[in-house]
Amino acid sequence: MKPEKITVLDGREWTRDPEAVHRILADLIAGGAALGWVDPPSRDEVAQLLDQVLSAAEAGDAALRVAYLGGRLVGLGYWRRYARPTHRPHADLEKLAVDAAAHGRGIGRALTAALVADARAAGIEVLTLDVRGDNTHALRLYRSLGFTEYGRLPDFVAVGERRYDKVFYMQDFRRSRAVPLSDQAGPATAAPA
Protein backbone atom coordinates (compact mmCIF):
# COMPACT_ATOMS: atom_id res chain seq x y z
CA MET A 1 0.00 0.00 0.00
CA LYS A 2 1.40 3.37 -1.05
CA PRO A 3 1.73 5.96 1.77
CA GLU A 4 -0.55 8.97 1.52
CA LYS A 5 1.10 12.17 0.33
CA ILE A 6 1.53 15.05 2.78
CA THR A 7 0.61 18.41 1.27
CA VAL A 8 1.74 21.55 3.11
CA LEU A 9 0.12 24.83 2.06
CA ASP A 10 0.83 28.45 2.89
CA GLY A 11 -2.03 29.58 5.13
CA ARG A 12 -2.64 32.64 2.94
CA GLU A 13 -3.49 30.33 0.02
CA TRP A 14 -5.64 28.02 2.12
CA THR A 15 -9.40 27.78 1.91
CA ARG A 16 -10.01 28.44 5.59
CA ASP A 17 -11.56 25.65 7.58
CA PRO A 18 -11.76 26.88 11.20
CA GLU A 19 -14.03 23.97 12.10
CA ALA A 20 -11.36 21.41 11.16
CA VAL A 21 -8.69 23.42 13.00
CA HIS A 22 -10.94 23.58 16.06
CA ARG A 23 -11.45 19.80 15.93
CA ILE A 24 -7.69 19.15 15.78
CA LEU A 25 -6.87 21.56 18.61
CA ALA A 26 -9.78 20.52 20.84
CA ASP A 27 -8.99 16.81 20.43
CA LEU A 28 -5.30 17.34 21.16
CA ILE A 29 -5.97 19.47 24.25
CA ALA A 30 -8.57 16.99 25.52
CA GLY A 31 -5.89 14.30 25.15
CA GLY A 32 -3.40 16.28 27.26
CA ALA A 33 -1.36 17.96 24.53
CA ALA A 34 0.82 20.93 25.42
CA LEU A 35 -0.46 23.75 23.19
CA GLY A 36 -0.98 26.51 25.73
CA TRP A 37 -4.51 25.61 26.78
CA VAL A 38 -5.64 23.48 29.70
CA ASP A 39 -9.20 23.16 28.37
CA PRO A 40 -10.06 22.91 24.68
CA PRO A 41 -10.48 26.34 23.05
CA SER A 42 -13.89 27.42 21.80
CA ARG A 43 -14.70 27.62 18.09
CA ASP A 44 -14.74 31.43 18.38
CA GLU A 45 -11.29 31.43 20.02
CA VAL A 46 -9.88 29.33 17.20
CA ALA A 47 -11.49 31.50 14.50
CA GLN A 48 -10.13 34.65 16.18
CA LEU A 49 -6.65 33.13 16.44
CA LEU A 50 -6.68 32.21 12.74
CA ASP A 51 -7.82 35.75 11.83
CA GLN A 52 -4.98 37.27 13.87
CA VAL A 53 -2.30 34.99 12.42
CA LEU A 54 -3.49 35.40 8.84
CA SER A 55 -3.66 39.18 9.26
CA ALA A 56 -0.10 39.18 10.60
CA ALA A 57 0.99 36.93 7.72
CA GLU A 58 -0.46 39.37 5.19
CA ALA A 59 1.60 42.13 6.86
CA GLY A 60 4.77 39.98 6.69
CA ASP A 61 4.84 39.46 10.45
CA ALA A 62 3.85 35.78 10.56
CA ALA A 63 3.64 32.57 8.61
CA LEU A 64 0.87 29.97 8.83
CA ARG A 65 1.21 26.52 7.31
CA VAL A 66 -1.46 23.82 7.08
CA ALA A 67 -0.96 20.14 6.25
CA TYR A 68 -3.24 17.74 4.45
CA LEU A 69 -3.02 13.96 4.28
CA GLY A 70 -5.23 12.28 1.73
CA GLY A 71 -7.24 15.46 1.26
CA ARG A 72 -7.98 15.87 5.00
CA LEU A 73 -6.63 18.71 7.13
CA VAL A 74 -4.37 17.06 9.72
CA GLY A 75 -2.12 19.80 11.05
CA LEU A 76 -1.10 23.41 11.27
CA GLY A 77 1.64 25.56 12.66
CA TYR A 78 2.62 29.19 12.72
CA TRP A 79 5.24 31.66 13.83
CA ARG A 80 4.80 35.34 14.56
CA ARG A 81 7.29 38.17 14.72
CA TYR A 82 7.86 39.57 18.20
CA ALA A 83 5.87 42.76 18.81
CA ARG A 84 8.53 44.70 20.77
CA PRO A 85 10.45 47.06 18.49
CA THR A 86 13.78 45.77 19.84
CA HIS A 87 12.76 42.18 19.08
CA ARG A 88 11.29 42.71 15.57
CA PRO A 89 14.08 40.85 13.73
CA HIS A 90 13.02 37.70 15.58
CA ALA A 91 9.98 35.43 15.66
CA ASP A 92 8.45 32.74 17.84
CA LEU A 93 7.04 29.46 16.56
CA GLU A 94 3.92 29.58 18.71
CA LYS A 95 1.87 26.54 17.74
CA LEU A 96 2.46 23.27 15.95
CA ALA A 97 -0.46 20.85 16.05
CA VAL A 98 -0.92 17.53 14.28
CA ASP A 99 -4.07 15.43 14.51
CA ALA A 100 -3.37 12.54 16.91
CA ALA A 101 -4.63 10.03 14.32
CA ALA A 102 -1.90 11.22 11.92
CA HIS A 103 1.06 11.17 14.34
CA GLY A 104 4.20 9.39 13.17
CA ARG A 105 3.78 10.15 9.47
CA GLY A 106 6.19 13.08 9.17
CA ILE A 107 3.57 15.82 9.26
CA GLY A 108 5.13 17.70 12.17
CA ARG A 109 8.51 17.55 10.42
CA ALA A 110 7.04 18.81 7.13
CA LEU A 111 5.20 21.67 8.84
CA THR A 112 8.21 22.71 10.94
CA ALA A 113 10.59 22.55 7.96
CA ALA A 114 8.22 24.74 5.92
CA LEU A 115 7.91 27.25 8.78
CA VAL A 116 11.70 27.38 9.20
CA ALA A 117 12.06 28.03 5.46
CA ASP A 118 9.41 30.76 5.68
CA ALA A 119 11.27 32.39 8.58
CA ARG A 120 14.55 32.38 6.64
CA ALA A 121 12.85 33.83 3.57
CA ALA A 122 11.23 36.56 5.71
CA GLY A 123 14.64 37.61 7.04
CA ILE A 124 14.00 36.40 10.58
CA GLU A 125 17.29 36.36 12.47
CA VAL A 126 16.38 34.06 15.36
CA LEU A 127 13.38 31.72 15.47
CA THR A 128 12.45 30.64 18.99
CA LEU A 129 9.94 28.26 20.48
CA ASP A 130 9.13 26.71 23.81
CA VAL A 131 7.94 23.20 24.47
CA ARG A 132 6.75 21.33 27.53
CA GLY A 133 9.59 19.21 28.90
CA ASP A 134 7.69 15.92 28.77
CA ASN A 135 6.99 16.26 25.03
CA THR A 136 9.89 14.03 24.01
CA HIS A 137 8.74 13.64 20.39
CA ALA A 138 8.68 17.41 19.86
CA LEU A 139 12.04 17.87 21.60
CA ARG A 140 13.62 15.25 19.33
CA LEU A 141 11.98 16.74 16.22
CA TYR A 142 13.18 20.28 16.93
CA ARG A 143 16.74 19.13 17.67
CA SER A 144 16.81 17.10 14.44
CA LEU A 145 15.81 20.25 12.50
CA GLY A 146 18.66 22.33 13.92
CA PHE A 147 17.10 23.94 16.99
CA THR A 148 19.21 24.17 20.13
CA GLU A 149 18.12 24.46 23.73
CA TYR A 150 18.94 27.83 25.28
CA GLY A 151 17.13 27.58 28.58
CA ARG A 152 14.80 25.67 30.83
CA LEU A 153 12.42 26.67 33.61
CA PRO A 154 11.98 23.65 35.91
CA ASP A 155 8.40 22.83 36.94
CA PHE A 156 7.12 26.04 35.31
CA VAL A 157 4.09 24.69 33.40
CA ALA A 158 1.16 23.93 35.70
CA VAL A 159 -1.55 21.53 34.61
CA GLY A 160 -3.65 20.98 37.69
CA GLU A 161 -1.31 19.53 40.30
CA ARG A 162 1.26 18.38 37.73
CA ARG A 163 4.31 20.47 36.87
CA TYR A 164 6.49 20.32 33.77
CA ASP A 165 9.65 22.03 32.62
CA LYS A 166 9.31 24.77 30.02
CA VAL A 167 12.12 24.23 27.51
CA PHE A 168 13.30 27.05 25.23
CA TYR A 169 14.70 26.28 21.79
CA MET A 170 16.12 28.55 19.10
CA GLN A 171 17.49 28.48 15.60
CA ASP A 172 19.89 31.31 14.83
CA PHE A 173 19.85 32.13 11.12
CA ARG A 174 22.41 34.92 11.52
CA ARG A 175 25.25 32.40 11.52
CA SER A 176 24.27 31.03 8.14
CA ARG A 177 24.03 34.55 6.72
CA ALA A 178 27.33 35.74 8.16
CA VAL A 179 30.07 36.68 5.74
CA PRO A 180 33.42 35.06 6.57
CA LEU A 181 36.03 37.51 7.91
CA SER A 182 38.25 36.84 4.90
CA ASP A 183 35.47 38.12 2.63
CA GLN A 184 34.71 41.16 4.82
CA ALA A 185 38.13 42.79 4.44
CA GLY A 186 37.60 43.60 0.78
CA PRO A 187 40.42 44.35 -1.64
CA ALA A 188 43.74 45.55 -0.28
CA THR A 189 44.33 49.27 -0.62
CA ALA A 190 47.61 51.13 -0.62
CA ALA A 191 48.38 53.35 2.32
CA PRO A 192 48.31 57.05 1.54
CA ALA A 193 51.75 58.47 0.64
Secondary structure, DSSP 8 states (H G I E B T S, - for coil): -----EEEEEGGGS---HHHHHHHHHHHHHTT--SS-SS---HHHHHHHHHHHHHHHHTTSEEEEEEEETTEEEEEEEEEE-SSGGGTT-EEEEEEEE-GGGTTSSHHHHHHHHHHHHHHHTT-SEEEEEEETT-HHHHHHHHHTT-EEEEEEEEEEEETTEEEEEEEEEEE-HHHH---HHHHS-S------
